[in-house]
Amino acid sequence: MSKTEYDYSIFDKFNFERKPVGIKYLLNEPEGVPQFEGKLDLCELFKEGQEREPFYVTRENVQCGEQVVGMADFPPVIKLDDEMSATFGDDFCKKPEDKNM
């Protein structure tokens, strides 16, 4: 498979402080693109993408931030029950009668 070359010179006119990074969502591993080795925070992966050749990641490569790009659901943060008491984190899914267990 031959690699398509693109002209990105238009970005030079914007004088960006950092190079733009693109994300493409795929259901299968891309041909000819290596998987990132290691595990980094999502923001660090963007920096990595600015400095090297294209790579792909899976959830196993993302240390935190996978919710931002849709790789995972956001955890529930707070829920008020009938007694107006707050429930956080894992307790969110428990029924009120199960919370005392």
Secondary structure, DSSP 8 states (H G I E B T S, - for coil): --------GGGGGGT-SS--------SS--TT--B--S-B-HHHHHHHHHHSS--B--GGGBSS-TTTTTSS------EE-TT--EE-GGGGGS-GGGTT-
